[in-house]
């Protein structure tokens, strides 16, 4: 099927002109003449069968259609440049995996362990991008995702990895001789914005009375809540697996019981159809499962 795709010269000329709002500056950037820029954009407008700029004398300004197209073209060219640099930097014979993962899981659990994966599979480059919410995996550019179980992943292959449990943690200096239940009620509470009822649920499960479970600051990521706890700002309700090292080193304390109710199921989400990176993905999955087992998750 013949694709209706403009030439790279036309797209580059248009993107530069749209960014600068000026044909002359676009020409200077691309080492072309202003006339060449004008001709490339005219070819593009002819292909699209619509105008992209409003022209008033020698001045040009993107019209609404042009502004929308410029945004998409800019994103496409940026992605193409990034992908080209990535491929250029890959050693010959190297395989790669594109993985999406929750930000705190990636930074606090997965990345610190990746040296072991690299030793076992030096020919596989693992690239990780943070994704907070579930998304459509097909056509996303990702080979797989490590994420929590969610109906949005319907139609994908989902393999159970581990169960995440929450626990209250705080800086050790905040602990006093006071009864732990009373202390938990008095300490400032740190919330994760996406789970505003977590402290209420924890109070119901543990039997600890909290006068106002919803009170306290809110952060988007567990990573932020952990940072606040490390800074002594209060007590955070966070996954045990993310703070094990901080608890072992004494940087954080967790004198309250771990929740068994407040938990999420983590899965390795894979496309239904196998791809060219299936062997590399299988190697990563085997390594990941071994790490989860060794860590006691």
C-alpha positions in Angstrom: 0.0 0.0 0.0 1.4 3.4 -1.0 1.6 5.6 2.0 0.7 9.3 1.8 3.8 10.6 3.6 5.5 13.9 2.9 9.2 14.1 2.1 11.6 14.5 5.0 12.8 17.8 3.4 9.3 19.2 3.5 8.7 18.1 7.1 12.0 19.5 8.3 11.3 22.8 6.6 7.8 23.0 8.0 8.9 22.1 11.5 11.7 24.7 11.5 9.4 27.4 10.1 6.6 26.6 12.6 9.0 26.6 15.5 10.6 29.9 14.5 7.5 31.5 13.1 9.7 32.8 10.3 10.9 31.4 7.0 14.2 33.3 7.0 15.2 31.9 10.4 14.2 28.4 9.3 16.3 28.8 6.2 19.3 29.9 8.3 19.0 26.9 10.6 18.8 24.4 7.8 21.4 26.1 5.6 18.9 26.7 2.8 17.5 29.8 1.1 14.2 31.3 2.2 12.8 30.5 -1.3 13.7 26.8 -0.7 11.8 26.8 2.6 8.8 28.4 0.9 8.8 25.9 -1.9 9.0 22.9 0.5 6.1 24.2 2.5 4.1 24.8 -0.7 4.7 21.2 -1.7 3.5 20.1 1.7 0.4 22.2 1.5 -0.3 20.8 -1.9 0.0 17.3 -0.6 -2.2 18.0 2.4 -4.7 20.1 0.2 -4.8 22.8 2.8 -2.9 25.9 4.0 -0.8 25.7 7.1 0.3 29.3 7.4 -1.6 32.6 7.1 0.4 35.0 5.0 0.2 38.7 5.4 2.7 40.4 3.2 6.1 39.0 4.1 4.9 37.7 7.5 3.7 34.2 8.1 1.7 32.7 11.0 0.5 29.2 11.7 -3.2 28.8 11.3 -5.1 26.4 13.6 -4.6 23.5 11.2 -0.9 24.3 10.9 -0.5 24.6 14.6 -2.0 21.1 15.2 0.0 19.6 12.4 3.2 21.2 13.7 2.8 19.6 17.1 2.4 16.1 15.6 5.3 16.6 13.2 7.6 17.9 15.9 6.8 14.9 18.1 7.4 12.5 15.2 10.7 14.1 14.2 11.9 14.2 17.8 11.0 10.5 18.3 12.7 9.6 15.0 15.8 11.5 16.0 15.9 9.7 19.4 15.3 6.3 17.9 18.0 6.9 15.3 20.6 7.9 17.9 19.6 4.9 20.0 20.1 2.5 17.1 23.4 4.2 16.1 24.7 3.6 19.7 23.8 -0.1 19.8 26.7 -2.6 19.4 26.4 -5.0 16.5 24.5 -8.1 17.5 23.0 -6.4 20.5 19.4 -7.1 21.4 17.2 -4.6 23.2 14.0 -4.6 25.2 11.6 -1.6 25.8 10.0 -2.0 29.2 7.4 0.2 30.9 7.3 0.2 34.7 5.8 2.0 37.6 8.3 4.8 38.6 9.0 3.8 42.2 9.2 0.1 41.3 11.8 1.0 38.6 13.9 3.3 40.8 13.8 1.6 44.1 13.6 -2.1 43.2 14.3 -3.0 39.6 17.2 -0.7 38.6 19.4 -1.4 41.7 19.3 -5.1 40.7 20.0 -4.7 36.9 23.7 -5.2 37.2 22.9 -8.9 37.7 20.8 -9.0 34.6 23.6 -7.3 32.6 26.1 -9.9 33.8 23.9 -12.8 32.7 22.9 -11.2 29.4 25.5 -8.6 28.3 24.0 -8.8 24.8 20.6 -7.4 25.9 20.0 -3.7 26.4 17.1 -3.0 28.7 15.5 0.4 28.3 13.0 1.5 30.9 10.3 4.2 30.8 8.0 5.2 33.7 4.3 4.8 33.3 1.9 5.5 36.2 -1.3 4.4 34.5 -2.2 1.4 32.4 -2.1 2.0 28.6 -2.7 0.2 25.3 0.4 -1.9 24.9 -0.1 -2.8 21.3 1.5 -0.1 19.1 3.1 1.6 22.1 6.7 0.7 21.3 7.0 -1.3 24.5 7.8 -5.0 24.5 6.2 -5.5 28.0 5.2 -3.7 31.2 5.7 -4.4 34.9 2.5 -3.0 36.3 -0.4 -3.7 38.7 -3.3 -5.8 37.7 -6.0 -3.7 36.1 -9.0 -4.2 33.8 -7.4 -1.9 31.2 -4.9 -4.7 30.4 -7.8 -6.9 29.1 -6.7 -8.8 26.0 -3.0 -8.8 27.0 -1.0 -11.7 28.4 -0.7 -11.1 32.1 1.6 -13.2 34.3 1.5 -12.8 38.1 4.8 -11.6 39.6 4.2 -10.6 43.3 1.8 -9.0 45.8 2.6 -5.6 47.1 1.8 -4.8 50.8 1.8 -1.4 52.5 3.4 -0.6 55.8 3.6 2.7 57.8 7.2 4.0 58.0 8.8 7.1 59.5 12.1 8.5 60.5 13.4 6.8 63.7 13.8 10.2 65.4 10.0 10.6 65.3 9.5 7.5 67.6 9.0 8.2 71.3 8.1 6.2 74.4 4.5 6.9 73.7 2.1 4.1 72.9 2.6 3.2 69.2 -1.1 3.5 68.4 -1.3 7.0 69.9 1.9 8.0 68.2 0.6 7.0 64.8 -2.5 9.1 65.4 -0.4 12.1 66.3 2.2 12.0 63.6 1.6 13.9 60.3 0.3 11.5 57.7 1.7 11.3 54.2 -0.6 10.2 51.5 -0.3 8.9 47.9 -2.7 11.0 45.9 -4.0 8.0 43.8 -5.0 6.1 47.0 -6.7 8.7 49.2 -8.5 6.1 51.4 -5.4 4.1 52.2 -5.0 5.5 55.7 -8.7 5.0 56.5 -8.5 1.3 55.3 -5.3 0.8 57.3 -7.0 2.1 60.5 -10.0 -0.2 60.0 -7.7 -3.2 59.4 -5.2 -2.6 62.2 -7.8 -1.4 64.8 -5.7 1.8 65.4 -7.9 4.8 65.9 -7.0 7.7 63.6 -8.9 10.9 64.4 -8.7 12.2 60.8 -7.3 9.5 58.4 -7.6 11.9 55.4 -5.5 14.6 57.0 -2.0 15.3 55.6 0.1 16.0 52.6 -0.4 14.2 49.2 2.2 13.1 46.7 1.8 11.5 43.3 4.5 8.8 43.7 5.5 6.4 46.5 9.0 7.6 45.8 7.9 11.1 46.9 6.2 9.8 50.0 9.3 7.8 51.0 11.5 10.9 50.5 9.2 12.8 52.8 9.4 10.1 55.4 13.2 10.0 55.2 13.2 13.8 55.7 11.2 13.3 58.9 8.1 15.0 57.6 5.7 12.3 59.0 4.6 8.8 58.5 4.0 7.3 55.0 2.0 4.3 54.0 4.2 2.7 51.4 5.0 -0.8 49.9 7.4 -2.8 52.1 9.5 -3.9 49.1 10.5 -0.3 48.4 11.8 0.5 51.9 13.5 -2.8 52.9 17.0 -1.4 52.6 16.0 1.8 54.5 14.6 -0.3 57.2 17.6 -2.5 57.4 20.0 0.4 57.5 17.9 2.2 60.2 17.1 5.2 57.9 13.4 4.4 58.4 11.5 2.6 61.1 8.3 0.5 60.8 7.1 -0.4 64.3 3.5 -0.8 63.1 2.0 -3.9 61.5 2.2 -4.5 57.8 -1.2 -4.4 56.0 -2.5 -7.6 54.4 -5.5 -5.9 52.9 -3.9 -2.9 51.3 -2.1 -4.6 48.5 -1.8 -4.7 44.7 -1.1 -7.6 42.4 1.9 -6.9 40.1 2.1 -8.6 36.7 4.3 -8.8 33.7 2.1 -7.6 30.9 2.9 -8.8 27.4 1.3 -8.4 23.9 -0.9 -11.3 22.7 1.3 -11.8 19.7 4.9 -12.7 20.0 7.5 -10.4 18.5 11.1 -10.2 17.4 12.2 -9.6 21.0 10.5 -12.6 22.4 13.7 -14.5 23.3 15.1 -11.4 25.0 11.8 -10.9 26.9 11.9 -14.5 28.0 15.4 -14.1 29.4 14.4 -11.0 31.3 11.3 -12.7 32.7 13.3 -15.6 34.0 15.8 -13.3 35.6 13.0 -11.2 37.1 11.2 -14.1 38.6 14.5 -15.4 40.2 15.1 -11.9 41.7 11.5 -11.8 43.1 12.0 -15.2 44.7 15.4 -14.3 46.2 14.0 -11.1 47.6 11.2 -13.0 49.3 8.4 -11.2 47.6 
